[in-house]
């Protein structure tokens, strides 16, 4: 009897596993993940050629140019990784043992039309380019399998930071340093394949830091997503914000989502950069739609600031602007600078109050002419001086503290 139960469990487990990876372009069983194979026409069809680049043992820079019509299923999703497959002509799994790239960097951005591809890499980039993966990459033995037509997609190259795709043409850029071992070609589309140069295109060079190269076959790629909740936040930091130019020195902030009922526990948190406009895109894994959360902004030397009330995600999206009115913060805990409301700067020791302890630290560091990315630099210019002291002195006099429910 025990043997029968075990056998049935294995059969069921095998069935579930096969379903989990069966069909790209569908919602997975967890209800959270969507994938897309590019080109779409080769989801279940082997490529027309091969390409030695993304899995080469020598340095490479490689760009995928993808037209927006090929990736409609992942619009509004967070791209979380990519994966490739080896060609149907493969006669063995790859690699035979674990291999490690010293650096395997992946960048995402908008792209020119594949028909307008340039062999100068920078010319293909549209808008800001984001490094979504960096550092060493270990590919496990036998993680790219053979025997299919086409073969199954192999090990996912997971991004360090998911990247929100709002639509438009997409550029994926890979830069790697190679590894010690045997290269493996990927399943790909030759330059004479229908769709090459209109729906997709590629270029490459044999240099990790290359700036230009040659036309190359297009490797079939699967895009993976993580269905996170996205907060588009507008928040300006008093000391970092220049009201004359209406720009802010960019810096990292942490955002906590807190339950809107006592004891207001943290439900989720995310870290992102507030850019020169004070805008940051924060991605949350544990938060839910249609649930109210207080938004708490935590910056390295500013007073933690809470939203005026609870806010909820709709269709995984939420926007909140602390800059438009003092009433956007709980207790109106913002300071007007020019025409924008900003978060108070000066809580250097992060004890929820701007007081003599913060002022003493800034004065001491100014006396030492301290510089660099330090907490006592409340103006964000990488120097601790009289300007920093002035900001903290004013907020000590104002008796600034954290205000929360």
N, C-alpha and C positions, 0 to 999 in steps of 0.2 A: 504493500500500500504506500509506504514512504517513497519507493522508487517511482510509482505512478504520479504521485503529487509533484515530486521534483521534476519529472519529465514534462508535466503539463506546465509548470511554472516557467521552465526554460523555453518551451514553445511560445507561451504568451509573451515572455520578455523579448524573444527574438522578433515577434510580430510588432510589438510596440517600438522596438529599436528601428526596424525597417521603416515604419511609418514616420518616425521622427525625422528621417533624412530623405524621404522618398521624393517629394515634389517641391522644387523651388517655387517661388512666387505664391506661396500659400501661407496662411496663418498656422504656426506650429501648434502642437497640442497644449503648450503652456499658455496660448492665447496672447503672447507678448511679442513673438519674433516673426518677422517677415524677411524673406530672402528674395533676391533677384539675380538671375543669370544673364550675363551680357556676353555676346549678343543673345537676345531672346530666342532667336531661331535655332540656337545651338544648345538649348537647355537639355534636350534629350538626344542630340545628334552630335556625333564626333566631329571635331574640327577638320578643316581642309589642309592643315599643315601643323608644324610644330614651331616652338621658339625657345631658344636657350637664353634666358635673361633673368627672370624672377628667381629661378632656382639654380643659377650658375654658381660655380665655385670660385669665380673671379669677380672683381668689382664690376658693378653695373649701375647705370641710371636708366630708368625705363618709365615712359609715360603712357598711360591709357587715356585716350580722349573718347568720351562717351556722350552721344547726343541724348538730350532729355527724353526723347520718345522711347528709349530703351530702359528707362528706370522710373516709370510712372508708379509702380507699386510701392516704392520706398519714399515717395514724396511725403513730407511731414514726419519722417521717421529719423531716428538717430542711428547713423551708420556706425556699427560697432566692430567690424572686422571684415576681412576678405579671405577667400580661399580659392585655390586653383586645382587643376587636375592634370594628371600625366596623360599622354596620348594613348589611343587605343593600340598603337604599335608596341607599347611597353611589354616586356616579357618577365618583369619582376616588380615586386613592390619596391618603393624607394622611401628613404635611404636604407641601406643595409644595417646601419647602426646610427645612433644619434649623431647629428651634426650641429654645429653652432656657428652662426654668423656673429662676428664681433659687434657689428652695427647693422641693423636692418631698419631703415627709417622709411616711413610712409607719410606722404603729405596729401591733403585733399584741398580742392578749391573748385571754383567755377572754371569752365573751359571755353575756348573758342569752338566754333563749329569744326567737326572733324575734317570738313572740306577745306578749312582755312588753316590746317595744322602747319606749324613752322618747325624747322629742324633746330631752331634756337629755342631751348626749353622755356625760357622766361616768357617768350611771346605767346605761349599757349595758355598761360595762367590768367584767369579773369577774377578780379577781386582779391581779397586776402587769401593767402595760402597758409593752411594750418598743419603743423606737424602732429599727427594723431598717434604715431608710434615711433619710438626711438630706442636705441640700445641693443643689447644682444638678443638674438633669437635662436632658440634651440628647436630643431625639427626632429621629432621622435622617430625612431626606426620604424619602417614599414607603415608610416602614416599616410603615404600616397600609394593606393593600391591599384593593381592591374587586373585585367580579366573581364572588363566591361566594354561596352560600346555605346556610349562613351564610358570611361572609368568614373568612379565616384570621386567627388571632390575630397581633397585631403585636409590636413590639419589647418584649422583656422588661424590666421595671423590677426590676433585680437588687438584692437586699438587701445592705447593707454587712456585715451579720452574719446568717448563717442562724439560724433560730429553730426550736427543737425542738418539734414538735407531738405531745403525748402522748395527745390525745383531748379530747373535749368540744366544746361550741359555740365558734366562732371569731369574733372581731371584727377586721376590717381597717379601720383608720382612715387616710385620706389627708388631708393638709393641704398645699396648694400655694399659691404666690403668683401664679400666672398667668404669661403670657408675651406678647411682642409678636408678633401674627400672628392667624390665623383659627382659631377654636375648631373642635372636631370632636365631635359627639355619638357616644356609644358604643351598641353593641347592648345592649338592656336588656329587663327584664320590667316591665310595668305593674303597678300596685297591685291590679288586678282579676284578674291571672293566677293560676291554680291554684298553690298553694304559697306565694304571697306572704303574709307574716304568720304562717306556720307553719314552713316550711322555710328561708325567707330573708326579709330585710327590709332597708330602707335609710333613712337620713335624711341631711340635708345643710344647709349654710348658705353664703352667699356671703361668707365671711370666713375668712381663714387662721387666725385665732386664735379662731374661734367656739366658744361653749360650748353653744349650743342652736340648733335649726333647725326644719325641716319634713320631712314624709315625702317620699320620692323614689322613683323607679323604681330597680330593682335591676340594676346593670350586670353582664352576664355576665362572669365572671372565671375565668382559669385559674391555678391554683396550681402552681408548679414546686418541685421538691425537689432537694436534693443529698444523696446517701446517705453521710453522713459517719459516722465512729466517734465515739461520745459517751462521755466520761468524766465521771461524777458524782463529784466530789472533795470530801472533807471535810478541811480543814486550817485550823488556827488559828495566828495569828501572835502570838507571845509578848507583844510590846509593845502590840499593838493589842487584845488580848483582856482583858476585864474578867471575872474569875472570879466576882465578886459578883453581877453581873447575867446572867452566862453569855451575854454578847453581845460581838461584835467590831466594831470600826470597819471598814466595808467597804473593800476596796482591790483593785486590779488585781494579778494574778499571771500569770506565764508558766509553762506546763508543757511540759517536754520529754519525749518518749518516746524512750528509748534502747534500742538492741539489747542483749540480755542476754548477749552474748559480746564478748570483747575485740576492738577497743578501745572498745566501748560507744558507738558513733557515734549521733548524733541521727537518728532515723528520721522524726520529725515534731514539730511544736510547735504550741501554741495559746495564745491569750490570753483571759482572762475575768476577771470580778470574783468574788472571794470575798465572799459577803454577810455579814450580821450574825451568821449562824449558822456561818460558816466554810465554807459550801457554794458550789461553783462548777460550772458546766456548761461543759466544754471540748470543742470540736468539732475533729476531725482529718480531714484529707483524704487523707493518704498512708498512714496506718496501715492494717493489715490485721487481719481476724479470725483467731483461733487462732494468733497469733504472740505470743511473750512479749516484753514491754517493761518495762524499769525506768521508773518514773515519777519525774521530777525536778521539784521545785517551786522556782521562782525568784521571789522577792519582792524589791522594790526595796531594802530595807535589812535583809534577813534572810539567814541562812546557807542556801545551797542544800541541799535535803534530798531524799534518794533513798528510794524504796520499799525494803523489806527484800529483795524478790526480784522476779523478772519476773512480769508479769501480762498476761492476754490478753483481747481483746474477744470476746464471744459475741453473735452477732446484732447486731453494731454497738454493743454496750453494755458498759460496765465501770464498776463502783463501787469506790472505794478510800477508806479512812478512816484518816488519820494521827492522829486524836485519841484513839483508843480504847486504845492501848497503845504504850509505847516501842518494842516489837518490830516495830511497823509501819514504822519507819524503818531504813534500813541503818545498822548499828552502834548501834542504839537512840539515834540522834542527835536526841532530842526532850527537852523540859523540861516537867515536870509543873507545872501552874498550876491550883490548885483541884483539880478532879477530871478535868481534861482535859489531854491531852498537846499541847504546842504547839511550833511551829518557832522556834528561837532567833532573836532579834532583835539587830541591832547590826552586821552586816557592811555598814557604810555605804558603803565604797569598793568593795565587791564583789570583793575579792581572795581570797575563800574562807577567810578567817580573821578572827576578831574580836580585834583587838589594839590596840596603842597608836595606830596610825594612825587607826582609827575613833574612838577615844576623843578624840584631839586635835581631829578635825573637829567632833565634837559639842560639845566644850567651847568651841571658838572660836565656833561658831554660836550657842551659848547666850549667850556674852558679847555677841554682837551682837543679842541678842533676835530672832533670825531667826524668821520665821513663814511659813506657807503650805505648799504641797505640795513639801517638800524632803526629800532623802534622810536628813538628820540628825535628822528627826522620827521617832524609832523608836517612839513611843507613838501616833502617828496622830491627835493632837489639834490639828495645824497650828501648834504652837509648839515651839521647841527650848528646853528648860529643864532644871532639875535632875532631873526624872523621866526624861528621856532619858539623861542622863549616868549615872544609877544603873543602868539596864538594861544599858548598854554596859560599865560597870565590872564588874558581876557576871559577865558573859560573857567579859570579858578574863581575869578571875581563874579562870574555869572552863576556859580554853584551848580555846574552841569553834572547831572547824574543820569544813570539809566532809568528810564521810565517804562514800566511794563505793567500788565494787568495784575 
